[in-house]
């Protein structure tokens, strides 16, 4: 209890509101190191020219700098760990506006010319901002802004004296406008008389494999609010800029693989190339800092100041000739603490990180589960375990018979799978119940133990499926079979319903839109008779989603207690328990974040799997390799939540048992000498032209030149003359969406392909399910 109290105090201190310093910085991460160097070039530098034409302001690596118009030494305006970008001058050259996260999240800021007295204009906690620009009178700052859920940018204007801002464009014409139909507006340029604003416009936000054109230049009448698209460029129309006299419009567009700027005469409509190429645009990505870096006219409108090839250039509009503006910047960057922590690769036994689909025996003494692609039984008291079978095929989804004497499970390999039954004590050989090889999942006994219900799909279709990001997507059928395997019947096509389970009713099976990821595939829980008839709705559970979810999302799994009075639901990977109201007809919908019935949240660190046990008297769940048990009568509904977002969450006092399954780690034996290759080492820029690598077992013991390293006589020599050896590549942002989920696939090509291309380590940053931990165990073993 003392440890919990100390942790709670520390956690609250971390989340406490940071006090801002004189520059508005209140980021919790404090700089512990700095980097200093001098550079004469930069990447994606946005710039603006002062109204007197004497100074250029620009961003470089998250800080703001000023530069004499004709070039020279740049002066750093902002410092610290905050990321400042996209600066612009006010019309009277007395202020600057810029985007910064110094307040804790990205927002629109203004400050004096020297960066002093910064003031935060917008008050967002989760938005992104791009391309600020002052109104001609200097009283307002226009900016494009969005949020992760909104997905598309809107144009807003903020008064420099304060306020919450005025919205100019709307991403959603209607509250339910889908993301791919939302209005997107990026980067304002104001006509000299203020009657019009120009910006890049598209419908929809970021998308993979997008087709051109995506954006076009739009003109908005600031009196009527009418919007007209004025370009039809094949490579899109982006980042508009109106000349000071209002005669010309400059905009970016893509041609072939590069980006250039075009100039349009707004009076005659003539449109031609101005310069090609310039900095490549950001159309295919998230365009978080607009689609092109900000460029600007000189006050007289005769020249355009742009970034190109890492530097600044003056572009004469009449001659179209470029003249470089050379600069030198003494960069000083504050950075946070070192996050590199070397550790030694383990040689010892592999400890399983996750127990998959654990189920408690009817007598409450044993836990059956799958790990390392095999079935195990664990003692509920001390976590000691044993394998049940001796087969080498992958074994998954165990389920107990009502009397606790048998376990039913499925197998899967590249050639297909089957449903099997085995005595729970491990005596005797497993009995194959299915005659046809297929992709089977989630077998479960009926309450009388005479029937098994499961899901069945095509094995070939599963093998051909490109990926299973959120879980298997193979069309499945709900089937029943006798426990001796003598008869198999089709109940009905599952059509997205999954994970069948029984209550105390002998002839009724319950299913829901089960998903291995955090969001369910269906609206709620339904049931049918064993012959597929008499379909009924029972309960729908929803809750707050994540990523771009703007409405409550479906529970990933709902399971009724045997007496049908209670339900467990997994919402956004957390576990909830609630009573089941009987209303008749259409199922009631329960939002766990705004419940109309008592709802208790049982977890705050997630629940991988969950179920009922002991006839509904016990709730079980697991996270990683830890199994939890919680008596239903110990759950207090007096503290039922009305809003699950609470900092003082306390989980109920569940019994927990750690189940640590170990196996031998894969470790080669022998001595190998790799000779004759060019070797690129991990030592700075060292390259050994003719080298030798000595490998003993699974460790590199020596690297050096062939005339220095002595090759042991007992070594197996591999001549690699003409080849190059490099350290294994580390993919720090992998998406292994091709791996099979829920029921693992040891033959999956994804990891083999990575090894073939030299990727020996990777981090999947968006797994959608917990299966990656199981695959990590398999790779280690």
ABEGO torsion letter per residue (X at the ends): XAAAAAAAAAAAAAABBBBBBAAGBABABBBABBBBBBBABBBGBBBBBBAAGABBBBBBGGBBBBBBAAEEBBBBABBEABBBBGBBBBAAGABBBBBBAAAGBBBBBBBBAAGBGBBBABABAABBBBGBBBBAAGABBBBBBBBAAAGBBBBBBBBAAEEAEBBABBABABAABBAAABBBBBGBBBBAAGABBBBBBBBEBBBBGBBOBABBBBBBBAAAGBBBBABABAAEBBGBBBBAAGABBBBBBBBEABBBBBBBBAAAGBBBBABOBBBBBAAABAGAAEABBBBBBBAAGABBBBBBGGBBBBBBAAAGBBBBBBBBBBBBBBBBBBABBBBBBBABBBBBABBBGBBBBAAGABBBBBBGGBBBBBBAAAGBBBBABABABBBBGBBBBAAGABBBBBBBBAAEBBBBBBBAAGBEBBBBABABBBBBBGBBBBAAGABBBBBBBBAAAAAABABBAAEBABBBBBBBBBAAGABBBBABBAGGBBGBBBBABAABBBBBBBBABABBABAEBBBBBAAGBGBBBABBBBBBBBEABABBBBBABBBBBAAGABBBBBBGGBBBBBBBBBAEEBBBBBBAABBABBBBBABAAEBABBBBBGGGABBBBBBEABBBBBBAAABBAAABBABABBAABBBBBBBBBBBBBBBBBBBBBEBBBBBGBBBBBABEABBBABBBBBBBEABBABBBBAAABBBBAABBBBBABGBBBBBBBBBABBBBAABBBGBBBAABAAAAAAAAAGBABBBBABAGBAAAAAAAAAAAX
